[in-house]
Amino acid sequence: MSKLKAAVKRRDIREAVEKSLEARKRRNRRFRLMGLGAVITGMLLLAVMFASIGSNGYSAFLRTEILLDIDFDPAVIDPDGSRGADVLMQADYTGLVKSSLRNYFPDVKKRKQKRALYRLVSSGAGDQLRDMVMEDPSLIGSSREVWLIADDDLDQYYKHGKGQSRLKEQQIYWVAMLEADGRLRKVFNTTFFIAGDSREPELAGIRGALMGSFFVILITLGLSLPLGVAAAIYLEEFAPRNHWTDLIEVNINNLAAVPSIVFGLLGLAVFINFMGLPRSAPLVGGLVLTLMTLPTIIIASRAALKSVPPSIREAALGMGASRMQTVFQHVLPLAMPGMLTGTIIGMAQALGETAPLLMIGMVAFIADIPTGPLDSATVLPVQIYLWADSPERAFMERTSAAILVLLAFLVTMNLLAIWLRRRFERRW
Amino acid sequence: MSLSASILVLLLLSIAAYWYGRRYSLRLVSGDRRRLHSMPRYYGYYVALSTALPGLLMLMVWLFLDQGVIIHLVSAALPEPVRQLPPDELGLYLNDVINLTLGNITSTADDAAMRAAADHYRHLLFISHVALFLVVAGMVIGGGLIALRRIRPDFRSRPRVERLVKWLLIIASSIAILTTVGILLSVLFEAIRFFRIIPITDFLFGLQWSPQMAIREDQVGASGAFGMVPLFAGTLLIALVAMLVAVPVGLLSAIYLAEFAGSRMRAWAKPLLEILAGIPTVVYGFFAALVVAPALRGAGESIGLQVSSESALAAGLVMGIMIIPFVSSLSDDVINAVPQAMRDGSYALGATRAETISRVIIPAALPGIVGGVLLAVSRAIGETMIVVMAAGLTARLTANPLDSVTTITVQIVTLLVGDQEFDSPKTLAAFALGLVLFLATLVLNVLALHVVRKYREEYE
């Protein structure tokens, strides 16, 4: 070795280094570019995903309506003139829509053609008229122009053109006539936000799923925040170091990584089959998600408690406070922002969770809007899953729109968490 | 919602009790706080807790048990021929009785006997609720009165309240253990019942998975094939594709952000990448099924490849995207944990950044990175929604990522969603799969945590 070293002169080393320097720098640049490429790939994937969902979904916030002259014929609505509520309730309003369409297109005679014509208007148009009459019975006998919800096929055609639509040639001709008369318009789709689920895309909304999510999150928050904070306080402030607390700690870390679907199996076996709680109820969903989010909240709360400096505790103890008083009156208020941040992140996780809720039956078609935590309900992510399975193009649009709503909620929650952290977190 | 109403009433009562207990203690010493052992509010807490807690516990236990007891009593009073029915039909019958009580539609024509049973049920339910009310009211009033009678100026209310609160904290922290035990027991019990029907060796080593057969031919487990090897292979295939996407992208971006990027780029790039972690999995599933899978299919066709529309590739790719931030934030942690002195030493010897990273930092951080990758694999195996929406349903033993495969989680979902009888091997198989899933992820997690912890001890 020493012989070799002696043989290499100083100048040779420099030459060797300078010769290789170019290649080494090139390798360094390449490595750097690869890293940058990875970051950009990540961003790009994010952007593609948002763009494809956004471009699919925005049009669901608009709906197409048709202006028709409706003759509120007393002979159809209320032949006896009694104005009784159930008579008005059960009248044939769809018939009014149909006769209005027949009047507007007098040359449509064949039965098959007529059926195609009626299909331009949503099957919910009759209910629209019924609601108008129920609200104001004096409409009966009058005749006026009403904007009615269009069928989803027309809606898709009007929004996206022919390529996206199942309309027949004949129907397209009628639509062109309606449009030429200014009888078509696009308005903000209120149905999407105030209706429950429906088999008809143009009548389907996310209100039911939103209410279901609301109840589930309410129960999850109500249970997991106190339980998580209590558990964190015990483990961080009171627990002696022994096998039991070690076991608890290992358990919490492990539960945080258990697949969510396993929590669903637990919910199915324990809450539904063993305890006999109702299937599909937000109560059970809330319980399952509580168990699922507890580890997240406990871990975040412990970190928040740990970040409170010991001097605070020592000062309180020195003033004669008991340990319990020290924790609840001094440490806890200082740790609260961190705990709430963790809780909000846990809730965001719970709000987006789907798999365990499939296990406990929150996946049924439910048109009614739930009014309490024991009603059958579904939640927003499950609604997305259900709609994603529907073949209609109009449902795909609504799926994307529902995703946008879900993402809006999640972004708000995360921003809230960030704001909370910036605003209240103290560094000692 | 009588339950939430009664809990609300209990809550209001305990507030009143707090207020009264506090005032009572002050009155005992005629307003002179110094003569009390504890601060007046602790007397209030003491009375409030003694008022609400026993009643609340009673309420929970009662509501937990009463349905079972009532059903038992109702079924004991049923006419003889009904009671002789096999257990599952009896269960259906009782279900109808309950439906009748609630005014719902029953699945069978209701007869006089069923209506009588429904009346009996309603009657018992009424008795139970009245009794519950009396018992809880008695406990609330009794608890409150006893607590009030114990209050003396020298009564040590603070230590008592604190001891109670501490027990509540201990109970809250034990829920984690209860959850694990609950998961294990619920999955294990059903899995053992499953293994009584299907031998465990057939399940673990069988090469055929077709649970639908047993239902169609109406034979309990005789012809349905429950071999989980193809499911496990499919799960691993998709997880492998996901890892091939997530590990390079995640690791490289973590390295770039930790070692190359300036602080300003870090400040906006890291949160952006973490957005990926916050997106619900159902959104990824939708993206995989409606954008990625058709695109891959189209791309495959244009170069003459047969790509299934439910290919493992599509599900794996999207799952990989989901896992990128997971890998990158875990590797970021371990890369930052490598002591600065090691970097400085390497630079001082004239190494470039790339050389420092590949010869010093990565070897030093390797155990942590391996641990992170193991956690990511466990996440990929347990991921459900992406594969439910984008992967196939038929079990196929193949290593071709362009083919459609199915996974453990997909099968759990398809076996359990929809109407089910709780005793059929089809349903029980889902729990056996759940057990496998739980154990597989458990092993991976424990291994990963072990590796990570061992590594951390070296530098701290």
Interface residues (C-beta under 8 A of the other chain):
Chain A: V17 R24 K25 R27 N28 R30 F31 R32 M34 G35 L36 G37 A38 V39 T41 G42 M43 L45 L46 V48 M49 S52 I53 N56 P226 L227 G228 A230 A231 I233 Y234 L235 F238 A239 L247 I248 N251 I252 N253 N254 L255 A257 V258 P259 S260 I261 V262 F263 L265 L266 L268 A269 V270 N273 F274 M275 G276 L291 L294 P295 I298 S322 R323 M324 A348 L351 G352 E353 T354 A355 L358 M359 V363 G372 P373 L374 P381 V382 I384 Y385 A388 M396 T399 S400 I403 L406 L407 L410 N414
Chain B: M1 F64 Q67 G68 R158 E162 V165 K166 L168 L169 I170 A172 S173 S174 I175 A176 I177 T179 T180 G182 I183 S186 V187 F189 E190 P248 V249 G250 L251 L252 S253 I255 Y256 L257 E259 F260 A261 A269 L272 L273 I275 L276 G278 I279 P280 T281 V282 V283 Y284 G285 F286 F287 A289 L290 V291 I321 I324 P325 S328 G350 T352 R353 A354 E355 I357 S358 L375 S378 R379 I381 G382 E383 T384 M385 V388 M389 T409 I412 V413 L416 V417 F422 A430 F431 G434 L437 F438 T441 L442 N445 V446 L449
